[in-house]
Amino acid sequence: MQSELVEKYFNNQCSVEEAELVLKWFDTDEGQQYLKQRLDDDLAHRELSESEAAFDSEALLARLQQKINRRTAFSNAHSVYWTWARWVAAAMVVVAGGYWYQFMKEEIVQTAYGERRTVKLADSTLIILNGNSKLRFKKQWHSFQKREVWIEGEAFFQVAHTPNHQHFLVHLPNKVNVEVLGTEFDVYARKTKTRVVLNTGKIQLTHSEQDHNPLVMKPGDLYESNAYDTKLVTRRVNSEVYSSWRNARLTFDKMSLADIAQQLEDTYGLEVVIEDKTLLRQEFSGTIPTQNIDILLEALGRLFDLKIIKNQDKVIIQSNQ
């Protein structure tokens, strides 16, 4: 199909015969792909409100109806075709309007350092975002679609089960995907490490480079890898330790100071300096509150017998001995 003819159609400059050719092409796979791409491009450059989308849809319908009315002088066979074409046009109006817009529109939620935020999706799934995290998702899903979200940072998921057993898919930056039906789990997807901990239910992990060999996780399983690891291997843990942050506290279970420092940097945006490298390998266990960063650091120093000096966003950790 010539692009000039398609543009003439959208500018209401086609003859009846030319419009008929364009409508026939819209009903082909190539035409359907063109319409979808045109809509995607339009939405990428313009944010429409529902009222604006509805207005544009009605305007498009009016233009198409004018074309249809002009065609009444033709034979009955052509009239049958144009009755069919009108239904195609009406379907296009729905697609161009608020209905399809709602299903195509994506939303992004991003938290600041130290901020926690709860997001409720259209299916009633709850997602609690930890500090310095980014969530991307569609505002609506069709009943035949997988529910998909994309996460960078850390989040706790309470996935709602749907009557038609829609799968829920979480995409992580390192090409690991978490697929579930209905469950609770914690994901940690930072630059240096990826971690998935299952609290309840059942999930399946796949890696884009070896999705033929999925890993099924059970409650209490932990999957952890660095940025370059594609192996899907789990170990048993106390899952509540890894999701305690959602209840305004941090719980450490034999966690190295190096990992604690990394968590402070990732979640709270702090620059952590530990000059004594022997401290990095020490492991600590305990629970501290997280409502306030100053209280967190004070509790950390008391619990682990450390000297902690904070100067704006820079934190120096030293041994008290």
C-alpha atoms as a printed R data frame, in Angstrom:
    type eleno elety resid chain resno       x       y      z
1   ATOM     1    CA   MET     A     1   0.000   0.000  0.000
2   ATOM     2    CA   GLN     A     2   1.367   3.398 -0.986
3   ATOM     3    CA   SER     A     3   1.981   5.662  1.999
4   ATOM     4    CA   GLU     A     4   0.637   8.661  0.059
5   ATOM     5    CA   LEU     A     5  -2.733   6.958 -0.368
6   ATOM     6    CA   VAL     A     6  -2.941   6.063  3.328
7   ATOM     7    CA   GLU     A     7  -2.178   9.661  4.315
8   ATOM     8    CA   LYS     A     8  -4.850  10.881  1.888
9   ATOM     9    CA   TYR     A     9  -7.290   8.561  3.663
10  ATOM    10    CA   PHE     A    10  -6.476   9.934  7.113
11  ATOM    11    CA   ASN     A    11  -6.687  13.493  5.751
12  ATOM    12    CA   ASN     A    12 -10.144  12.758  4.275
13  ATOM    13    CA   GLN     A    13  -8.919  13.389  0.722
14  ATOM    14    CA   CYS     A    14  -9.601   9.962 -0.831
15  ATOM    15    CA   SER     A    15 -12.166   9.135 -3.460
16  ATOM    16    CA   VAL     A    16 -14.656   6.401 -2.615
17  ATOM    17    CA   GLU     A    17 -12.678   3.887 -4.687
18  ATOM    18    CA   GLU     A    18  -9.405   4.852 -2.984
19  ATOM    19    CA   ALA     A    19 -10.996   4.614  0.476
20  ATOM    20    CA   GLU     A    20 -12.250   1.143 -0.429
21  ATOM    21    CA   LEU     A    21  -8.690   0.064 -1.284
22  ATOM    22    CA   VAL     A    22  -7.355   1.450  1.999
23  ATOM    23    CA   LEU     A    23 -10.043  -0.276  4.073
24  ATOM    24    CA   LYS     A    24  -9.344  -3.576  2.358
25  ATOM    25    CA   TRP     A    25  -5.645  -3.160  3.175
26  ATOM    26    CA   PHE     A    26  -6.433  -2.340  6.820
27  ATOM    27    CA   ASP     A    27  -8.013  -5.788  7.063
28  ATOM    28    CA   THR     A    28  -4.730  -7.511  6.110
29  ATOM    29    CA   ASP     A    29  -1.998  -8.499  8.581
30  ATOM    30    CA   GLU     A    30   0.223  -5.744  7.191
31  ATOM    31    CA   GLY     A    31  -2.557  -3.195  7.566
32  ATOM    32    CA   GLN     A    32  -3.302  -4.255 11.138
33  ATOM    33    CA   GLN     A    33   0.386  -3.949 12.035
34  ATOM    34    CA   TYR     A    34   0.476  -0.487 10.461
35  ATOM    35    CA   LEU     A    35  -2.543   0.661 12.488
36  ATOM    36    CA   LYS     A    36  -0.997  -0.627 15.721
37  ATOM    37    CA   GLN     A    37   2.337   1.071 14.986
38  ATOM    38    CA   ARG     A    38   0.614   4.335 14.052
39  ATOM    39    CA   LEU     A    39  -1.306   4.281 17.330
40  ATOM    40    CA   ASP     A    40   1.862   3.494 19.312
41  ATOM    41    CA   ASP     A    41   3.700   6.400 17.662
42  ATOM    42    CA   ASP     A    42   0.804   8.756 18.312
43  ATOM    43    CA   LEU     A    43   0.561   7.806 21.985
44  ATOM    44    CA   ALA     A    44   4.314   8.143 22.403
45  ATOM    45    CA   HIS     A    45   4.164  11.805 21.359
46  ATOM    46    CA   ARG     A    46   0.895  12.797 22.959
47  ATOM    47    CA   GLU     A    47  -0.800  12.089 26.291
48  ATOM    48    CA   LEU     A    48  -4.571  11.928 25.761
49  ATOM    49    CA   SER     A    49  -7.219  12.208 28.421
50  ATOM    50    CA   GLU     A    50 -10.208   9.871 28.137
51  ATOM    51    CA   SER     A    51 -12.413  12.753 27.014
52  ATOM    52    CA   GLU     A    52  -9.939  13.737 24.297
53  ATOM    53    CA   ALA     A    53  -9.698  10.142 23.097
54  ATOM    54    CA   ALA     A    54 -13.480   9.884 22.933
55  ATOM    55    CA   PHE     A    55 -13.682  13.164 20.978
56  ATOM    56    CA   ASP     A    56 -11.111  11.994 18.443
57  ATOM    57    CA   SER     A    57 -12.928   8.691 18.068
58  ATOM    58    CA   GLU     A    58 -16.269  10.327 17.330
59  ATOM    59    CA   ALA     A    59 -14.651  12.656 14.816
60  ATOM    60    CA   LEU     A    60 -13.097   9.702 13.026
61  ATOM    61    CA   LEU     A    61 -16.430   7.867 13.002
62  ATOM    62    CA   ALA     A    62 -18.166  10.912 11.514
63  ATOM    63    CA   ARG     A    63 -15.625  11.113  8.696
64  ATOM    64    CA   LEU     A    64 -16.003   7.414  7.934
65  ATOM    65    CA   GLN     A    65 -19.779   7.647  7.963
66  ATOM    66    CA   GLN     A    66 -19.594  10.475  5.417
67  ATOM    67    CA   LYS     A    67 -17.610   8.177  3.135
68  ATOM    68    CA   ILE     A    68 -20.148   5.405  3.665
69  ATOM    69    CA   ASN     A    69 -23.083   7.696  2.887
70  ATOM    70    CA   ARG     A    70 -21.409   8.821 -0.312
71  ATOM    71    CA   ARG     A    71 -21.286   5.186 -1.401
72  ATOM    72    CA   THR     A    72 -25.083   4.596 -1.345
73  ATOM    73    CA   ALA     A    73 -25.394   5.180 -5.100
74  ATOM    74    CA   PHE     A    74 -23.502   1.968 -5.832
75  ATOM    75    CA   SER     A    75 -24.949  -1.515 -6.302
76  ATOM    76    CA   ASN     A    76 -26.349  -3.761 -3.593
77  ATOM    77    CA   ALA     A    77 -23.167  -5.841 -3.670
78  ATOM    78    CA   HIS     A    78 -21.133  -2.765 -2.909
79  ATOM    79    CA   SER     A    79 -23.614  -1.808 -0.190
80  ATOM    80    CA   VAL     A    80 -23.035  -5.165  1.491
81  ATOM    81    CA   TYR     A    81 -19.316  -4.503  1.375
82  ATOM    82    CA   TRP     A    82 -19.738  -1.062  2.862
83  ATOM    83    CA   THR     A    83 -21.902  -2.443  5.668
84  ATOM    84    CA   TRP     A    84 -18.999  -4.747  6.475
85  ATOM    85    CA   ALA     A    85 -16.560  -1.853  6.098
86  ATOM    86    CA   ARG     A    86 -18.584   0.218  8.534
87  ATOM    87    CA   TRP     A    87 -18.176  -2.453 11.178
88  ATOM    88    CA   VAL     A    88 -14.449  -2.530 10.479
89  ATOM    89    CA   ALA     A    89 -14.407   1.250 10.792
90  ATOM    90    CA   ALA     A    90 -16.367   1.110 14.043
91  ATOM    91    CA   ALA     A    91 -13.850  -1.386 15.409
92  ATOM    92    CA   MET     A    92 -11.058   0.993 14.383
93  ATOM    93    CA   VAL     A    93 -12.834   3.790 16.230
94  ATOM    94    CA   VAL     A    94 -12.893   1.701 19.390
95  ATOM    95    CA   VAL     A    95  -9.223   0.902 18.921
96  ATOM    96    CA   ALA     A    96  -8.374   4.545 18.293
97  ATOM    97    CA   GLY     A    97 -10.399   5.675 21.290
98  ATOM    98    CA   GLY     A    98 -10.255   5.285 25.014
99  ATOM    99    CA   TYR     A    99 -10.762   1.505 25.077
100 ATOM   100    CA   TRP     A   100  -7.542   0.561 23.315
101 ATOM   101    CA   TYR     A   101  -5.759   3.559 24.799
102 ATOM   102    CA   GLN     A   102  -6.342   2.237 28.308
103 ATOM   103    CA   PHE     A   103  -4.964  -1.182 27.393
104 ATOM   104    CA   MET     A   104  -1.901   0.246 25.632
105 ATOM   105    CA   LYS     A   105  -1.043   2.979 28.133
106 ATOM   106    CA   GLU     A   106   1.847   2.248 30.465
107 ATOM   107    CA   GLU     A   107   2.475   3.790 33.836
108 ATOM   108    CA   ILE     A   108   5.802   4.281 35.610
109 ATOM   109    CA   VAL     A   109   6.168   4.628 39.379
110 ATOM   110    CA   GLN     A   110   9.568   5.538 40.817
111 ATOM   111    CA   THR     A   111  10.532   5.985 44.455
112 ATOM   112    CA   ALA     A   112  13.139   8.356 45.858
113 ATOM   113    CA   TYR     A   113  15.997   7.246 48.105
114 ATOM   114    CA   GLY     A   114  14.600   5.990 51.406
115 ATOM   115    CA   GLU     A   115  10.978   6.154 50.191
116 ATOM   116    CA   ARG     A   116   8.520   3.242 50.388
117 ATOM   117    CA   ARG     A   117   5.404   3.246 48.252
118 ATOM   118    CA   THR     A   118   2.513   0.832 47.717
119 ATOM   119    CA   VAL     A   119   1.016   0.439 44.236
120 ATOM   120    CA   LYS     A   120  -2.294  -1.322 43.576
121 ATOM   121    CA   LEU     A   121  -2.708  -2.697 40.063
122 ATOM   122    CA   ALA     A   122  -5.952  -3.091 38.134
123 ATOM   123    CA   ASP     A   123  -6.177  -6.780 39.119
124 ATOM   124    CA   SER     A   124  -5.841  -5.875 42.859
125 ATOM   125    CA   THR     A   125  -2.212  -7.031 43.007
126 ATOM   126    CA   LEU     A   126  -0.255  -5.028 45.609
127 ATOM   127    CA   ILE     A   127   3.373  -4.046 45.017
128 ATOM   128    CA   ILE     A   128   5.431  -2.386 47.747
129 ATOM   129    CA   LEU     A   129   8.414  -0.513 46.323
130 ATOM   130    CA   ASN     A   130  11.549   0.055 48.379
131 ATOM   131    CA   GLY     A   131  13.681   3.176 48.013
132 ATOM   132    CA   ASN     A   132  15.325   3.982 44.678
133 ATOM   133    CA   SER     A   133  13.130   1.551 42.728
134 ATOM   134    CA   LYS     A   134  11.250   1.795 39.433
135 ATOM   135    CA   LEU     A   135   8.084  -0.066 38.395
136 ATOM   136    CA   ARG     A   136   6.604  -0.088 34.889
137 ATOM   137    CA   PHE     A   137   3.247  -1.670 34.062
138 ATOM   138    CA   LYS     A   138   0.163  -1.409 31.864
139 ATOM   139    CA   LYS     A   139  -2.912   0.204 33.385
140 ATOM   140    CA   GLN     A   140  -5.158  -2.611 32.112
141 ATOM   141    CA   TRP     A   141  -4.806  -6.143 30.753
142 ATOM   142    CA   HIS     A   142  -7.037  -8.139 28.450
143 ATOM   143    CA   SER     A   143  -8.332 -11.366 30.001
144 ATOM   144    CA   PHE     A   144  -6.298 -13.405 27.502
145 ATOM   145    CA   GLN     A   145  -3.030 -11.565 28.223
146 ATOM   146    CA   LYS     A   146  -0.332 -12.314 30.742
147 ATOM   147    CA   ARG     A   147  -0.094  -9.654 33.397
148 ATOM   148    CA   GLU     A   148   3.394  -8.177 32.931
149 ATOM   149    CA   VAL     A   149   5.411  -5.678 34.963
150 ATOM   150    CA   TRP     A   150   9.027  -4.501 34.840
151 ATOM   151    CA   ILE     A   151  11.020  -3.750 38.015
152 ATOM   152    CA   GLU     A   152  14.383  -2.143 38.730
153 ATOM   153    CA   GLY     A   153  15.332  -1.980 42.403
154 ATOM   154    CA   GLU     A   154  13.499  -3.836 45.162
155 ATOM   155    CA   ALA     A   155   9.828  -4.683 45.541
156 ATOM   156    CA   PHE     A   156   7.533  -7.001 47.472
157 ATOM   157    CA   PHE     A   157   4.678  -8.558 45.486
158 ATOM   158    CA   GLN     A   158   1.283  -9.748 46.692
159 ATOM   159    CA   VAL     A   159  -0.084 -11.133 43.433
160 ATOM   160    CA   ALA     A   160  -3.854 -11.502 43.136
161 ATOM   161    CA   HIS     A   161  -5.241 -14.698 41.642
162 ATOM   162    CA   THR     A   162  -7.709 -14.247 38.776
163 ATOM   163    CA   PRO     A   163 -10.697 -16.488 37.951
164 ATOM   164    CA   ASN     A   164  -9.196 -17.435 34.581
165 ATOM   165    CA   HIS     A   165  -5.777 -18.194 36.151
166 ATOM   166    CA   GLN     A   166  -3.949 -15.370 34.361
167 ATOM   167    CA   HIS     A   167  -0.220 -15.687 34.794
168 ATOM   168    CA   PHE     A   168   1.699 -12.772 36.302
169 ATOM   169    CA   LEU     A   169   5.135 -12.062 34.835
170 ATOM   170    CA   VAL     A   170   7.835  -9.902 36.463
171 ATOM   171    CA   HIS     A   171  10.726  -8.883 34.201
172 ATOM   172    CA   LEU     A   172  14.079  -8.167 35.890
173 ATOM   173    CA   PRO     A   173  16.961  -6.238 34.265
174 ATOM   174    CA   ASN     A   174  19.330  -9.222 34.075
175 ATOM   175    CA   LYS     A   175  16.974 -11.138 31.742
176 ATOM   176    CA   VAL     A   176  15.503 -13.189 34.591
177 ATOM   177    CA   ASN     A   177  11.718 -13.478 34.548
178 ATOM   178    CA   VAL     A   178   9.486 -14.441 37.485
179 ATOM   179    CA   GLU     A   179   6.181 -16.095 36.543
180 ATOM   180    CA   VAL     A   180   3.440 -16.734 39.099
181 ATOM   181    CA   LEU     A   181  -0.261 -17.448 39.505
182 ATOM   182    CA   GLY     A   182  -0.843 -15.938 42.952
183 ATOM   183    CA   THR     A   183   1.746 -15.584 45.679
184 ATOM   184    CA   GLU     A   184   4.003 -13.331 47.783
185 ATOM   185    CA   PHE     A   185   7.669 -12.797 46.992
186 ATOM   186    CA   ASP     A   186  10.489 -10.257 47.172
187 ATOM   187    CA   VAL     A   187  12.679  -9.227 44.240
188 ATOM   188    CA   TYR     A   188  15.951  -7.322 44.480
189 ATOM   189    CA   ALA     A   189  17.288  -6.194 41.096
190 ATOM   190    CA   ARG     A   190  20.212  -3.802 41.438
191 ATOM   191    CA   LYS     A   191  23.324  -3.248 39.335
192 ATOM   192    CA   THR     A   192  25.492  -5.644 41.327
193 ATOM   193    CA   LYS     A   193  23.034  -8.350 42.308
194 ATOM   194    CA   THR     A   194  19.688  -9.965 41.545
195 ATOM   195    CA   ARG     A   195  17.733 -11.813 44.221
196 ATOM   196    CA   VAL     A   196  14.314 -13.465 44.349
197 ATOM   197    CA   VAL     A   197  12.897 -14.823 47.618
198 ATOM   198    CA   LEU     A   198   9.583 -16.682 47.742
199 ATOM   199    CA   ASN     A   199   7.405 -16.186 50.845
200 ATOM   200    CA   THR     A   200   4.238 -18.075 49.906
201 ATOM   201    CA   GLY     A   201   2.831 -19.878 46.887
202 ATOM   202    CA   LYS     A   202   4.792 -21.037 43.868
203 ATOM   203    CA   ILE     A   203   6.801 -19.215 41.210
204 ATOM   204    CA   GLN     A   204   8.856 -20.142 38.200
205 ATOM   205    CA   LEU     A   205  12.093 -18.475 37.111
206 ATOM   206    CA   THR     A   206  13.341 -18.400 33.545
207 ATOM   207    CA   HIS     A   207  16.358 -16.808 31.935
208 ATOM   208    CA   SER     A   208  16.045 -15.463 28.406
209 ATOM   209    CA   GLU     A   209  19.166 -17.388 27.382
210 ATOM   210    CA   GLN     A   210  17.928 -20.718 28.769
211 ATOM   211    CA   ASP     A   211  14.157 -20.437 29.077
212 ATOM   212    CA   HIS     A   212  13.836 -24.088 28.074
213 ATOM   213    CA   ASN     A   213  14.958 -25.053 31.586
214 ATOM   214    CA   PRO     A   214  12.789 -23.144 34.122
215 ATOM   215    CA   LEU     A   215  13.440 -23.198 37.858
216 ATOM   216    CA   VAL     A   216  10.420 -23.822 40.092
217 ATOM   217    CA   MET     A   217  10.708 -22.211 43.538
218 ATOM   218    CA   LYS     A   218   8.952 -23.198 46.754
219 ATOM   219    CA   PRO     A   219   8.338 -21.037 49.865
220 ATOM   220    CA   GLY     A   220  11.638 -20.326 51.601
221 ATOM   221    CA   ASP     A   221  13.720 -20.645 48.418
222 ATOM   222    CA   LEU     A   222  16.182 -17.898 47.513
223 ATOM   223    CA   TYR     A   223  17.675 -17.317 44.079
224 ATOM   224    CA   GLU     A   224  20.670 -14.980 43.880
225 ATOM   225    CA   SER     A   225  23.084 -14.035 41.119
226 ATOM   226    CA   ASN     A   226  25.440 -11.314 39.994
227 ATOM   227    CA   ALA     A   227  25.088  -9.338 36.778
228 ATOM   228    CA   TYR     A   228  26.872 -11.989 34.691
229 ATOM   229    CA   ASP     A   229  25.492 -15.216 36.152
230 ATOM   230    CA   THR     A   230  22.871 -17.097 34.131
231 ATOM   231    CA   LYS     A   231  22.613 -20.143 36.403
232 ATOM   232    CA   LEU     A   232  19.282 -20.686 38.124
233 ATOM   233    CA   VAL     A   233  20.120 -22.220 41.505
234 ATOM   234    CA   THR     A   234  18.326 -21.766 44.841
235 ATOM   235    CA   ARG     A   235  19.064 -22.256 48.534
236 ATOM   236    CA   ARG     A   236  16.845 -22.362 51.609
237 ATOM   237    CA   VAL     A   237  16.457 -19.234 53.779
238 ATOM   238    CA   ASN     A   238  14.113 -17.512 56.220
239 ATOM   239    CA   SER     A   239  12.125 -15.509 53.668
240 ATOM   240    CA   GLU     A   240  10.890 -12.942 56.227
241 ATOM   241    CA   VAL     A   241  14.456 -11.724 56.699
242 ATOM   242    CA   TYR     A   242  14.570 -10.497 53.097
243 ATOM   243    CA   SER     A   243  11.179  -8.774 53.075
244 ATOM   244    CA   SER     A   244  11.317  -7.213 56.538
245 ATOM   245    CA   TRP     A   245  11.974  -3.764 54.995
246 ATOM   246    CA   ARG     A   246   8.312  -3.509 53.974
247 ATOM   247    CA   ASN     A   247   7.432  -3.327 57.694
248 ATOM   248    CA   ALA     A   248   9.879  -0.453 58.344
249 ATOM   249    CA   ARG     A   249  12.716  -2.550 59.667
250 ATOM   250    CA   LEU     A   250  15.826  -4.282 58.380
251 ATOM   251    CA   THR     A   251  16.676  -7.783 59.520
252 ATOM   252    CA   PHE     A   252  20.162  -9.206 58.998
253 ATOM   253    CA   ASP     A   253  20.910 -12.915 59.247
254 ATOM   254    CA   LYS     A   254  24.655 -13.441 59.031
255 ATOM   255    CA   MET     A   255  24.932 -10.635 56.459
256 ATOM   256    CA   SER     A   256  28.382  -9.264 55.693
257 ATOM   257    CA   LEU     A   257  29.092  -5.599 56.320
258 ATOM   258    CA   ALA     A   258  29.949  -5.295 52.624
259 ATOM   259    CA   ASP     A   259  26.388  -6.336 51.731
260 ATOM   260    CA   ILE     A   260  24.921  -4.026 54.375
261 ATOM   261    CA   ALA     A   261  26.941  -1.111 52.977
262 ATOM   262    CA   GLN     A   262  25.733  -1.905 49.454
263 ATOM   263    CA   GLN     A   263  22.144  -1.936 50.684
264 ATOM   264    CA   LEU     A   264  22.587   1.491 52.286
265 ATOM   265    CA   GLU     A   265  23.951   2.841 49.010
266 ATOM   266    CA   ASP     A   266  21.256   1.288 46.803
267 ATOM   267    CA   THR     A   267  18.223   2.072 48.962
268 ATOM   268    CA   TYR     A   268  19.177   5.333 50.672
269 ATOM   269    CA   GLY     A   269  21.611   6.901 48.214
270 ATOM   270    CA   LEU     A   270  24.458   7.053 50.718
271 ATOM   271    CA   GLU     A   271  28.162   6.913 49.940
272 ATOM   272    CA   VAL     A   272  29.553   4.364 52.398
273 ATOM   273    CA   VAL     A   273  33.277   4.359 53.184
274 ATOM   274    CA   ILE     A   274  34.861   1.451 55.132
275 ATOM   275    CA   GLU     A   275  38.607   1.999 55.392
276 ATOM   276    CA   ASP     A   276  39.312  -1.142 57.426
277 ATOM   277    CA   LYS     A   277  38.821  -3.849 54.789
278 ATOM   278    CA   THR     A   278  38.747  -6.621 57.395
279 ATOM   279    CA   LEU     A   279  35.364  -5.268 58.481
280 ATOM   280    CA   LEU     A   280  33.870  -6.011 55.077
281 ATOM   281    CA   ARG     A   281  33.965  -9.763 55.690
282 ATOM   282    CA   GLN     A   282  32.405  -9.649 59.150
283 ATOM   283    CA   GLU     A   283  28.863 -11.007 59.380
284 ATOM   284    CA   PHE     A   284  26.097  -9.517 61.482
285 ATOM   285    CA   SER     A   285  22.656 -10.596 62.683
286 ATOM   286    CA   GLY     A   286  19.922  -8.420 64.166
287 ATOM   287    CA   THR     A   287  16.991  -6.103 63.443
288 ATOM   288    CA   ILE     A   288  16.969  -2.294 63.233
289 ATOM   289    CA   PRO     A   289  14.225   0.271 62.426
290 ATOM   290    CA   THR     A   290  14.226   2.080 59.082
291 ATOM   291    CA   GLN     A   291  11.773   4.981 59.544
292 ATOM   292    CA   ASN     A   292  14.609   7.527 59.730
293 ATOM   293    CA   ILE     A   293  18.094   7.205 58.247
294 ATOM   294    CA   ASP     A   294  19.797   8.796 61.270
295 ATOM   295    CA   ILE     A   295  18.026   6.413 63.659
296 ATOM   296    CA   LEU     A   296  18.910   3.514 61.347
297 ATOM   297    CA   LEU     A   297  22.624   4.369 61.392
298 ATOM   298    CA   GLU     A   298  22.622   4.924 65.164
299 ATOM   299    CA   ALA     A   299  20.957   1.558 65.728
300 ATOM   300    CA   LEU     A   300  23.375  -0.103 63.318
301 ATOM   301    CA   GLY     A   301  26.353   1.259 65.249
302 ATOM   302    CA   ARG     A   302  25.004   0.189 68.638
303 ATOM   303    CA   LEU     A   303  23.880  -3.274 67.524
304 ATOM   304    CA   PHE     A   304  27.154  -4.190 65.817
305 ATOM   305    CA   ASP     A   305  29.544  -2.119 67.962
306 ATOM   306    CA   LEU     A   306  30.617   0.131 65.096
307 ATOM   307    CA   LYS     A   307  31.560   3.793 64.949
308 ATOM   308    CA   ILE     A   308  29.460   5.459 62.279
309 ATOM   309    CA   ILE     A   309  30.035   9.057 61.171
310 ATOM   310    CA   LYS     A   310  27.528  10.703 58.830
311 ATOM   311    CA   ASN     A   311  28.306  13.873 56.910
312 ATOM   312    CA   GLN     A   312  25.401  14.733 54.619
313 ATOM   313    CA   ASP     A   313  25.192  11.770 52.192
314 ATOM   314    CA   LYS     A   314  28.590  10.312 53.120
315 ATOM   315    CA   VAL     A   315  28.856   7.662 55.824
316 ATOM   316    CA   ILE     A   316  32.140   6.445 57.344
317 ATOM   317    CA   ILE     A   317  32.070   3.099 59.208
318 ATOM   318    CA   GLN     A   318  34.891   2.233 61.603
319 ATOM   319    CA   SER     A   319  35.499  -0.349 64.290
320 ATOM   320    CA   ASN     A   320  34.989   0.726 67.931
321 ATOM   321    CA   GLN     A   321  37.860  -1.475 69.048
